[in-house]
Amino acid sequence: MPGLTIGDTIPDLLVDSTHGPIQIHDFIGDGWAVIFSHPADFTPVCTTELGKIALYAEEFDKREVKLLGVSCDDTASHVEWIKDIEAYTPGCNVRYPIVADPDREVIRQLNMVDPDQKDSSGLELPSRALHVIGPDKRIKLSILYPATTGRNMDEVVRVVESLQKTSKLKIATPVNWKPGEKVVISPSVSNEEAKKMFPQGYDTVDLPSNKEYLRFTNI
Amino acid sequence: MPGLTIGDTIPDLLVDSTHGPIQIHDFIGDGWAVIFSHPADFTPVCTTELGKIALYAEEFDKREVKLLGVSCDDTASHVEWIKDIEAYTPGCNVRYPIVADPDREVIRQLNMVDPDQKDSSGLELPSRALHVIGPDKRIKLSILYPATTGRNMDEVVRVVESLQKTSKLKIATPVNWKPGEKVVISPSVSNEEAKKMFPQGYDTVDLPSNKEYLRFTNI
């Protein structure tokens, strides 16, 4: 089943949520958003995930990233389930809205359907899909995990930090990069430009090809 | 641009690589595979990524996971570039094949196109897409990152471990789970069944709903 992918504009759906109706593009506004689905309320992995993301809310707040959960249960179920989430993860406070999608229209349009899970009436269930959306309402990055595999919220914070930093400067973040570590200068930047653009200086790695493309700097 | 997603069977393409022609389904065989694309040879983030994944080869070998890189440069370029990769990451040995895809047919069919990058002739460039493929040749999990954001190979090993463990037992792995930590028992397993299935025992978390769905066990 082909689905929405990076570069696509997220559909501007009007959805029902625990915070009332939400028009997705208005909700994102001029900032960033992380939209993430979970298979079902009152299930184990989801309870651990939604608590952890609530615990990390400060990390998203300070980066001006809105959070939006999505699942197919109704809002009354979401509200009851939030009590379990907050009891399991002490200190968390589920302040972000959770979309109710009983007809599965939202998860189908957002490429959040789990190919291997159905409910008792044969309807699709959501996967653990997560899209990071930029201020232009386009999907910048997606992780698509199945129901069996809980996400890693440290990885989500890491990639949001990378996406935001690399949207402002002509840099990229290397493998296994963590916030605070050195970044690389984009290949489109000449050495002459790099000297002006990065007055703090940069280190070029000596390579057998003698090509000067691996340049690290601190930002 | 809609693309291949989790649950889809990976197309059985015949591709050209640094190890000669590869028929993708034969290459995967009865095991698992991680297929990952990178934007271009002789570019900074890719050099750090392909070295790191080579350094982690043992982790993939012991899980019977084949590795397959994909990029649009030709095999002669890949072979020259591997010298740089191995020089930058001491101790790594790039033993996995890298596909050459000058016509972009592979990256289009595998949903590995970066929406924002073009080469000097206007052709698409690959994103940092990564698919984990199961023995049934279906995509179990995908991460789709843009050129600016290097992947996290620890996260890749973590999810492969989760996918393999949860394919054998009726369990799932909670948020931020790492190999060796407790897992949760699938909701489809009754308490009666769980007692037989997990003779080592399990702990049920007390929750406000009084529903007994959050059950942890060691495996």
Boltz contact constraints between the chains, C-beta under 6 A:
constraints:
  - contact:
      token1: [A, 2]
      token2: [B, 2]
      max_distance: 6.0
  - contact:
      token1: [A, 3]
      token2: [B, 5]
      max_distance: 6.0
  - contact:
      token1: [A, 5]
      token2: [B, 3]
      max_distance: 6.0
  - contact:
      token1: [A, 5]
      token2: [B, 111]
      max_distance: 6.0
  - contact:
      token1: [A, 6]
      token2: [B, 115]
      max_distance: 6.0
  - contact:
      token1: [A, 6]
      token2: [B, 144]
      max_distance: 6.0
  - contact:
      token1: [A, 7]
      token2: [B, 115]
      max_distance: 6.0
  - contact:
      token1: [A, 42]
      token2: [B, 211]
      max_distance: 6.0
  - contact:
      token1: [A, 42]
      token2: [B, 213]
      max_distance: 6.0
  - contact:
      token1: [A, 43]
      token2: [B, 187]
      max_distance: 6.0
  - contact:
      token1: [A, 44]
      token2: [B, 184]
      max_distance: 6.0
  - contact:
      token1: [A, 44]
      token2: [B, 213]
      max_distance: 6.0
  - contact:
      token1: [A, 44]
      token2: [B, 214]
      max_distance: 6.0
  - contact:
      token1: [A, 45]
      token2: [B, 172]
      max_distance: 6.0
  - contact:
      token1: [A, 45]
      token2: [B, 174]
      max_distance: 6.0
  - contact:
      token1: [A, 47]
      token2: [B, 214]
      max_distance: 6.0
  - contact:
      token1: [A, 48]
      token2: [B, 174]
      max_distance: 6.0
  - contact:
      token1: [A, 48]
      token2: [B, 175]
      max_distance: 6.0
  - contact:
      token1: [A, 49]
      token2: [B, 175]
      max_distance: 6.0
  - contact:
      token1: [A, 52]
      token2: [B, 175]
      max_distance: 6.0
  - contact:
      token1: [A, 83]
      token2: [B, 208]
      max_distance: 6.0
  - contact:
      token1: [A, 84]
      token2: [B, 207]
      max_distance: 6.0
  - contact:
      token1: [A, 84]
      token2: [B, 208]
      max_distance: 6.0
  - contact:
      token1: [A, 84]
      token2: [B, 209]
      max_distance: 6.0
  - contact:
      token1: [A, 87]
      token2: [B, 207]
      max_distance: 6.0
  - contact:
      token1: [A, 87]
      token2: [B, 208]
      max_distance: 6.0
  - contact:
      token1: [A, 111]
      token2: [B, 5]
      max_distance: 6.0
  - contact:
      token1: [A, 115]
      token2: [B, 6]
      max_distance: 6.0
  - contact:
      token1: [A, 115]
      token2: [B, 7]
      max_distance: 6.0
  - contact:
      token1: [A, 141]
      token2: [B, 145]
      max_distance: 6.0
  - contact:
      token1: [A, 142]
      token2: [B, 144]
      max_distance: 6.0
  - contact:
      token1: [A, 143]
      token2: [B, 143]
      max_distance: 6.0
  - contact:
      token1: [A, 144]
      token2: [B, 6]
      max_distance: 6.0
  - contact:
      token1: [A, 144]
      token2: [B, 142]
      max_distance: 6.0
  - contact:
      token1: [A, 145]
      token2: [B, 141]
      max_distance: 6.0
  - contact:
      token1: [A, 148]
      token2: [B, 166]
      max_distance: 6.0
  - contact:
      token1: [A, 148]
      token2: [B, 172]
      max_distance: 6.0
  - contact:
      token1: [A, 149]
      token2: [B, 159]
      max_distance: 6.0
  - contact:
      token1: [A, 149]
      token2: [B, 162]
      max_distance: 6.0
  - contact:
      token1: [A, 149]
      token2: [B, 173]
      max_distance: 6.0
  - contact:
      token1: [A, 150]
      token2: [B, 173]
      max_distance: 6.0
  - contact:
      token1: [A, 150]
      token2: [B, 174]
      max_distance: 6.0
  - contact:
      token1: [A, 150]
      token2: [B, 175]
      max_distance: 6.0
  - contact:
      token1: [A, 150]
      token2: [B, 177]
      max_distance: 6.0
  - contact:
      token1: [A, 152]
      token2: [B, 155]
      max_distance: 6.0
  - contact:
      token1: [A, 152]
      token2: [B, 176]
      max_distance: 6.0
  - contact:
      token1: [A, 155]
      token2: [B, 152]
      max_distance: 6.0
  - contact:
      token1: [A, 155]
      token2: [B, 155]
      max_distance: 6.0
  - contact:
      token1: [A, 159]
      token2: [B, 149]
      max_distance: 6.0
  - contact:
      token1: [A, 162]
      token2: [B, 149]
      max_distance: 6.0
  - contact:
      token1: [A, 166]
      token2: [B, 148]
      max_distance: 6.0
  - contact:
      token1: [A, 172]
      token2: [B, 45]
      max_distance: 6.0
  - contact:
      token1: [A, 172]
      token2: [B, 148]
      max_distance: 6.0
  - contact:
      token1: [A, 173]
      token2: [B, 149]
      max_distance: 6.0
  - contact:
      token1: [A, 173]
      token2: [B, 150]
      max_distance: 6.0
  - contact:
      token1: [A, 174]
      token2: [B, 45]
      max_distance: 6.0
  - contact:
      token1: [A, 174]
      token2: [B, 48]
      max_distance: 6.0
  - contact:
      token1: [A, 174]
      token2: [B, 150]
      max_distance: 6.0
  - contact:
      token1: [A, 175]
      token2: [B, 48]
      max_distance: 6.0
  - contact:
      token1: [A, 175]
      token2: [B, 49]
      max_distance: 6.0
  - contact:
      token1: [A, 175]
      token2: [B, 52]
      max_distance: 6.0
  - contact:
      token1: [A, 175]
      token2: [B, 150]
      max_distance: 6.0
  - contact:
      token1: [A, 176]
      token2: [B, 152]
      max_distance: 6.0
  - contact:
      token1: [A, 177]
      token2: [B, 150]
      max_distance: 6.0
  - contact:
      token1: [A, 184]
      token2: [B, 44]
      max_distance: 6.0
  - contact:
      token1: [A, 187]
      token2: [B, 43]
      max_distance: 6.0
  - contact:
      token1: [A, 207]
      token2: [B, 84]
      max_distance: 6.0
  - contact:
      token1: [A, 207]
      token2: [B, 87]
      max_distance: 6.0
  - contact:
      token1: [A, 208]
      token2: [B, 83]
      max_distance: 6.0
  - contact:
      token1: [A, 208]
      token2: [B, 84]
      max_distance: 6.0
  - contact:
      token1: [A, 208]
      token2: [B, 87]
      max_distance: 6.0
  - contact:
      token1: [A, 209]
      token2: [B, 84]
      max_distance: 6.0
  - contact:
      token1: [A, 211]
      token2: [B, 42]
      max_distance: 6.0
  - contact:
      token1: [A, 213]
      token2: [B, 42]
      max_distance: 6.0
  - contact:
      token1: [A, 213]
      token2: [B, 44]
      max_distance: 6.0
  - contact:
      token1: [A, 214]
      token2: [B, 44]
      max_distance: 6.0
  - contact:
      token1: [A, 214]
      token2: [B, 47]
      max_distance: 6.0
